[in-house]
Amino acid sequence: MDSASPMSYAWFVEEYRRDSDLIGVTFVRGLSPEGALRRIGATPGDISREVGIAAYAADGGAVLIDYHCWPLPESLSQGTEMARVVTGDTIDEHFVYSADGVVITSFEPYFPGDREGSEPDRLLSHMQVLGMRLDGEADPRTRLALAIALAARSTGVTLTSAHYAAEPTVGSID
């Protein structure tokens, strides 16, 4: 979604802060919620394992949300693209963009100028359009909405408040 902006996801940041002090949100292009859950080893509908994950249908793919922030396998991006934002009061924050099972770009949302990965500058044009600060510390008030907007832009997946209000497909992993 080339039009995603920090304002596009301000509602999501507010919503998550009401529910939890940490969250992982993963945008996956071209997969259904059920397909995305299966790729990470979860059985749709089974919540008996340690880490619960909610998968939402979204324009262009699926969005997975978990409140444990465990790493998800890079195989989730095999044959497609994914972007994951992990944040919380008690953990290090990070943004990871992967394609075909390879980490392309990763960084801490507080320091988007310090990127790593096989192609750390691949998302640079999106980052510049979004107004991400690339030469110092990001604004703490907007860093998460910016990172989530970058996840949407880089994958072409759009999560709206209507998608989020719909019943998710749930699953769990160990």
C-alpha positions as protocol buffer text, in pm:
chain_id: "A"
residue {
  index: 1
  type: MET
  ca { x: 0 y: 0 z: 0 }
}
residue {
  index: 2
  type: ASP
  ca { x: 188 y: 305 z: -123 }
}
residue {
  index: 3
  type: SER
  ca { x: -47 y: 545 z: 55 }
}
residue {
  index: 4
  type: ALA
  ca { x: 9 y: 408 z: 407 }
}
residue {
  index: 5
  type: SER
  ca { x: 115 y: 680 z: 648 }
}
residue {
  index: 6
  type: PRO
  ca { x: 171 y: 702 z: 1023 }
}
residue {
  index: 7
  type: MET
  ca { x: -183 y: 839 z: 1055 }
}
residue {
  index: 8
  type: SER
  ca { x: -310 y: 526 z: 877 }
}
residue {
  index: 9
  type: TYR
  ca { x: -200 y: 321 z: 1180 }
}
residue {
  index: 10
  type: ALA
  ca { x: -234 y: 563 z: 1474 }
}
residue {
  index: 11
  type: TRP
  ca { x: -561 y: 386 z: 1565 }
}
residue {
  index: 12
  type: PHE
  ca { x: -377 y: 52 z: 1581 }
}
residue {
  index: 13
  type: VAL
  ca { x: -105 y: 185 z: 1811 }
}
residue {
  index: 14
  type: GLU
  ca { x: -372 y: 324 z: 2045 }
}
residue {
  index: 15
  type: GLU
  ca { x: -567 y: -3 z: 2036 }
}
residue {
  index: 16
  type: TYR
  ca { x: -266 y: -219 z: 2116 }
}
residue {
  index: 17
  type: ARG
  ca { x: -160 y: 4 z: 2405 }
}
residue {
  index: 18
  type: ARG
  ca { x: -501 y: -58 z: 2565 }
}
residue {
  index: 19
  type: ASP
  ca { x: -460 y: -435 z: 2534 }
}
residue {
  index: 20
  type: SER
  ca { x: -95 y: -509 z: 2612 }
}
residue {
  index: 21
  type: ASP
  ca { x: 247 y: -366 z: 2688 }
}
residue {
  index: 22
  type: LEU
  ca { x: 403 y: -571 z: 2406 }
}
residue {
  index: 23
  type: ILE
  ca { x: 296 y: -682 z: 2063 }
}
residue {
  index: 24
  type: GLY
  ca { x: 421 y: -840 z: 1744 }
}
residue {
  index: 25
  type: VAL
  ca { x: 244 y: -748 z: 1422 }
}
residue {
  index: 26
  type: THR
  ca { x: 335 y: -919 z: 1095 }
}
residue {
  index: 27
  type: PHE
  ca { x: 214 y: -822 z: 746 }
}
residue {
  index: 28
  type: VAL
  ca { x: 231 y: -1108 z: 491 }
}
residue {
  index: 29
  type: ARG
  ca { x: 161 y: -1051 z: 123 }
}
residue {
  index: 30
  type: GLY
  ca { x: -69 y: -1284 z: -68 }
}
residue {
  index: 31
  type: LEU
  ca { x: -150 y: -1537 z: 205 }
}
residue {
  index: 32
  type: SER
  ca { x: -481 y: -1606 z: 374 }
}
residue {
  index: 33
  type: PRO
  ca { x: -494 y: -1599 z: 754 }
}
residue {
  index: 34
  type: GLU
  ca { x: -517 y: -1980 z: 755 }
}
residue {
  index: 35
  type: GLY
  ca { x: -226 y: -2014 z: 512 }
}
residue {
  index: 36
  type: ALA
  ca { x: -8 y: -1780 z: 717 }
}
residue {
  index: 37
  type: LEU
  ca { x: -83 y: -1972 z: 1038 }
}
residue {
  index: 38
  type: ARG
  ca { x: 1 y: -2304 z: 872 }
}
residue {
  index: 39
  type: ARG
  ca { x: 334 y: -2163 z: 749 }
}
residue {
  index: 40
  type: ILE
  ca { x: 444 y: -2095 z: 1106 }
}
residue {
  index: 41
  type: GLY
  ca { x: 334 y: -2437 z: 1227 }
}
residue {
  index: 42
  type: ALA
  ca { x: 2 y: -2334 z: 1381 }
}
residue {
  index: 43
  type: THR
  ca { x: -324 y: -2519 z: 1329 }
}
residue {
  index: 44
  type: PRO
  ca { x: -607 y: -2273 z: 1262 }
}
residue {
  index: 45
  type: GLY
  ca { x: -857 y: -2293 z: 1549 }
}
residue {
  index: 46
  type: ASP
  ca { x: -615 y: -2464 z: 1792 }
}
residue {
  index: 47
  type: ILE
  ca { x: -520 y: -2240 z: 2085 }
}
residue {
  index: 48
  type: SER
  ca { x: -382 y: -2515 z: 2310 }
}
residue {
  index: 49
  type: ARG
  ca { x: -13 y: -2433 z: 2262 }
}
residue {
  index: 50
  type: GLU
  ca { x: 205 y: -2174 z: 2436 }
}
residue {
  index: 51
  type: VAL
  ca { x: 188 y: -1872 z: 2202 }
}
residue {
  index: 52
  type: GLY
  ca { x: -150 y: -1757 z: 2070 }
}
residue {
  index: 53
  type: ILE
  ca { x: -165 y: -1577 z: 1737 }
}
residue {
  index: 54
  type: ALA
  ca { x: -458 y: -1395 z: 1578 }
}
residue {
  index: 55
  type: ALA
  ca { x: -458 y: -1381 z: 1198 }
}
residue {
  index: 56
  type: TYR
  ca { x: -665 y: -1116 z: 1022 }
}
residue {
  index: 57
  type: ALA
  ca { x: -767 y: -1104 z: 658 }
}
residue {
  index: 58
  type: ALA
  ca { x: -640 y: -777 z: 511 }
}
residue {
  index: 59
  type: ASP
  ca { x: -625 y: -616 z: 170 }
}
residue {
  index: 60
  type: GLY
  ca { x: -337 y: -785 z: -12 }
}
residue {
  index: 61
  type: GLY
  ca { x: -275 y: -1063 z: 239 }
}
residue {
  index: 62
  type: ALA
  ca { x: -290 y: -1134 z: 610 }
}
residue {
  index: 63
  type: VAL
  ca { x: -179 y: -967 z: 932 }
}
residue {
  index: 64
  type: LEU
  ca { x: -70 y: -1179 z: 1229 }
}
residue {
  index: 65
  type: ILE
  ca { x: -82 y: -1035 z: 1579 }
}
residue {
  index: 66
  type: ASP
  ca { x: 73 y: -1192 z: 1886 }
}
residue {
  index: 67
  type: TYR
  ca { x: 135 y: -1066 z: 2237 }
}
residue {
  index: 68
  type: HIS
  ca { x: 440 y: -1279 z: 2313 }
}
residue {
  index: 69
  type: CYS
  ca { x: 670 y: -1133 z: 2046 }
}
residue {
  index: 70
  type: TRP
  ca { x: 849 y: -1459 z: 1977 }
}
residue {
  index: 71
  type: PRO
  ca { x: 1041 y: -1467 z: 1651 }
}
residue {
  index: 72
  type: LEU
  ca { x: 844 y: -1605 z: 1360 }
}
residue {
  index: 73
  type: PRO
  ca { x: 1025 y: -1823 z: 1106 }
}
residue {
  index: 74
  type: GLU
  ca { x: 1164 y: -1655 z: 796 }
}
residue {
  index: 75
  type: SER
  ca { x: 992 y: -1935 z: 602 }
}
residue {
  index: 76
  type: LEU
  ca { x: 674 y: -1730 z: 643 }
}
residue {
  index: 77
  type: SER
  ca { x: 814 y: -1510 z: 364 }
}
residue {
  index: 78
  type: GLN
  ca { x: 904 y: -1800 z: 133 }
}
residue {
  index: 79
  type: GLY
  ca { x: 767 y: -1714 z: -212 }
}
residue {
  index: 80
  type: THR
  ca { x: 633 y: -1382 z: -83 }
}
residue {
  index: 81
  type: GLU
  ca { x: 719 y: -1090 z: 146 }
}
residue {
  index: 82
  type: MET
  ca { x: 659 y: -1016 z: 512 }
}
residue {
  index: 83
  type: ALA
  ca { x: 734 y: -732 z: 749 }
}
residue {
  index: 84
  type: ARG
  ca { x: 726 y: -769 z: 1127 }
}
residue {
  index: 85
  type: VAL
  ca { x: 721 y: -499 z: 1392 }
}
residue {
  index: 86
  type: VAL
  ca { x: 786 y: -602 z: 1752 }
}
residue {
  index: 87
  type: THR
  ca { x: 746 y: -350 z: 2031 }
}
residue {
  index: 88
  type: GLY
  ca { x: 695 y: -338 z: 2403 }
}
residue {
  index: 89
  type: ASP
  ca { x: 781 y: -168 z: 2727 }
}
residue {
  index: 90
  type: THR
  ca { x: 1012 y: -448 z: 2841 }
}
residue {
  index: 91
  type: ILE
  ca { x: 1175 y: -568 z: 2517 }
}
residue {
  index: 92
  type: ASP
  ca { x: 1391 y: -432 z: 2239 }
}
residue {
  index: 93
  type: GLU
  ca { x: 1185 y: -309 z: 1946 }
}
residue {
  index: 94
  type: HIS
  ca { x: 1260 y: -413 z: 1593 }
}
residue {
  index: 95
  type: PHE
  ca { x: 1139 y: -403 z: 1234 }
}
residue {
  index: 96
  type: VAL
  ca { x: 1222 y: -691 z: 998 }
}
residue {
  index: 97
  type: TYR
  ca { x: 1139 y: -709 z: 627 }
}
residue {
  index: 98
  type: SER
  ca { x: 1195 y: -1049 z: 461 }
}
residue {
  index: 99
  type: ALA
  ca { x: 1140 y: -1186 z: 112 }
}
residue {
  index: 100
  type: ASP
  ca { x: 1176 y: -1545 z: -4 }
}
residue {
  index: 101
  type: GLY
  ca { x: 1301 y: -1654 z: 338 }
}
residue {
  index: 102
  type: VAL
  ca { x: 1581 y: -1394 z: 354 }
}
residue {
  index: 103
  type: VAL
  ca { x: 1604 y: -1094 z: 589 }
}
residue {
  index: 104
  type: ILE
  ca { x: 1635 y: -798 z: 352 }
}
residue {
  index: 105
  type: THR
  ca { x: 1620 y: -507 z: 598 }
}
residue {
  index: 106
  type: SER
  ca { x: 1605 y: -488 z: 975 }
}
residue {
  index: 107
  type: PHE
  ca { x: 1642 y: -206 z: 1228 }
}
residue {
  index: 108
  type: GLU
  ca { x: 1524 y: -76 z: 1563 }
}
residue {
  index: 109
  type: PRO
  ca { x: 1232 y: 168 z: 1518 }
}
residue {
  index: 110
  type: TYR
  ca { x: 1413 y: 418 z: 1743 }
}
residue {
  index: 111
  type: PHE
  ca { x: 1712 y: 413 z: 1503 }
}
residue {
  index: 112
  type: PRO
  ca { x: 1588 y: 354 z: 1147 }
}
residue {
  index: 113
  type: GLY
  ca { x: 1915 y: 488 z: 1006 }
}
residue {
  index: 114
  type: ASP
  ca { x: 2104 y: 188 z: 1147 }
}
residue {
  index: 115
  type: ARG
  ca { x: 1983 y: -84 z: 912 }
}
residue {
  index: 116
  type: GLU
  ca { x: 2110 y: -438 z: 856 }
}
residue {
  index: 117
  type: GLY
  ca { x: 2021 y: -725 z: 624 }
}
residue {
  index: 118
  type: SER
  ca { x: 2108 y: -849 z: 278 }
}
residue {
  index: 119
  type: GLU
  ca { x: 1984 y: -522 z: 120 }
}
residue {
  index: 120
  type: PRO
  ca { x: 1956 y: -271 z: 406 }
}
residue {
  index: 121
  type: ASP
  ca { x: 1861 y: 17 z: 173 }
}
residue {
  index: 122
  type: ARG
  ca { x: 1587 y: -160 z: -24 }
}
residue {
  index: 123
  type: LEU
  ca { x: 1311 y: 22 z: 168 }
}
residue {
  index: 124
  type: LEU
  ca { x: 1493 y: 356 z: 179 }
}
residue {
  index: 125
  type: SER
  ca { x: 1258 y: 533 z: -65 }
}
residue {
  index: 126
  type: HIS
  ca { x: 954 y: 427 z: 143 }
}
residue {
  index: 127
  type: MET
  ca { x: 1131 y: 540 z: 460 }
}
residue {
  index: 128
  type: GLN
  ca { x: 1207 y: 880 z: 310 }
}
residue {
  index: 129
  type: VAL
  ca { x: 850 y: 930 z: 185 }
}
residue {
  index: 130
  type: LEU
  ca { x: 722 y: 843 z: 533 }
}
residue {
  index: 131
  type: GLY
  ca { x: 957 y: 1098 z: 686 }
}
residue {
  index: 132
  type: MET
  ca { x: 1149 y: 850 z: 899 }
}
residue {
  index: 133
  type: ARG
  ca { x: 1447 y: 1010 z: 1066 }
}
residue {
  index: 134
  type: LEU
  ca { x: 1755 y: 846 z: 918 }
}
residue {
  index: 135
  type: ASP
  ca { x: 2023 y: 1048 z: 1098 }
}
residue {
  index: 136
  type: GLY
  ca { x: 1951 y: 1003 z: 1466 }
}
residue {
  index: 137
  type: GLU
  ca { x: 1688 y: 889 z: 1711 }
}
residue {
  index: 138
  type: ALA
  ca { x: 1327 y: 867 z: 1592 }
}
residue {
  index: 139
  type: ASP
  ca { x: 1047 y: 1061 z: 1759 }
}
residue {
  index: 140
  type: PRO
  ca { x: 916 y: 828 z: 2032 }
}
residue {
  index: 141
  type: ARG
  ca { x: 559 y: 945 z: 1969 }
}
residue {
  index: 142
  type: THR
  ca { x: 553 y: 837 z: 1604 }
}
residue {
  index: 143
  type: ARG
  ca { x: 815 y: 561 z: 1568 }
}
residue {
  index: 144
  type: LEU
  ca { x: 569 y: 271 z: 1596 }
}
residue {
  index: 145
  type: ALA
  ca { x: 309 y: 412 z: 1360 }
}
residue {
  index: 146
  type: LEU
  ca { x: 592 y: 484 z: 1114 }
}
residue {
  index: 147
  type: ALA
  ca { x: 727 y: 129 z: 1141 }
}
residue {
  index: 148
  type: ILE
  ca { x: 380 y: -20 z: 1092 }
}
residue {
  index: 149
  type: ALA
  ca { x: 315 y: 209 z: 794 }
}
residue {
  index: 150
  type: LEU
  ca { x: 649 y: 92 z: 648 }
}
residue {
  index: 151
  type: ALA
  ca { x: 540 y: -270 z: 698 }
}
residue {
  index: 152
  type: ALA
  ca { x: 220 y: -198 z: 503 }
}
residue {
  index: 153
  type: ARG
  ca { x: 402 y: -10 z: 225 }
}
residue {
  index: 154
  type: SER
  ca { x: 676 y: -269 z: 185 }
}
residue {
  index: 155
  type: THR
  ca { x: 439 y: -566 z: 162 }
}
residue {
  index: 156
  type: GLY
  ca { x: 140 y: -405 z: -9 }
}
residue {
  index: 157
  type: VAL
  ca { x: -85 y: -533 z: 273 }
}
residue {
  index: 158
  type: THR
  ca { x: -337 y: -296 z: 431 }
}
residue {
  index: 159
  type: LEU
  ca { x: -490 y: -353 z: 775 }
}
residue {
  index: 160
  type: THR
  ca { x: -788 y: -128 z: 844 }
}
residue {
  index: 161
  type: SER
  ca { x: -986 y: -87 z: 1164 }
}
residue {
  index: 162
  type: ALA
  ca { x: -1268 y: -280 z: 990 }
}
residue {
  index: 163
  type: HIS
  ca { x: -1033 y: -575 z: 926 }
}
residue {
  index: 164
  type: TYR
  ca { x: -920 y: -560 z: 1288 }
}
residue {
  index: 165
  type: ALA
  ca { x: -1279 y: -550 z: 1415 }
}
residue {
  index: 166
  type: ALA
  ca { x: -1362 y: -872 z: 1227 }
}
residue {
  index: 167
  type: GLU
  ca { x: -1327 y: -1208 z: 1397 }
}
residue {
  index: 168
  type: PRO
  ca { x: -969 y: -1331 z: 1345 }
}
residue {
  index: 169
  type: THR
  ca { x: -859 y: -1683 z: 1268 }
}
residue {
  index: 170
  type: VAL
  ca { x: -665 y: -1798 z: 1572 }
}
residue {
  index: 171
  type: GLY
  ca { x: -390 y: -2051 z: 1618 }
}
residue {
  index: 172
  type: SER
  ca { x: -98 y: -2121 z: 1849 }
}
residue {
  index: 173
  type: ILE
  ca { x: 264 y: -2230 z: 1838 }
}
residue {
  index: 174
  type: ASP
  ca { x: 524 y: -2352 z: 2090 }
}
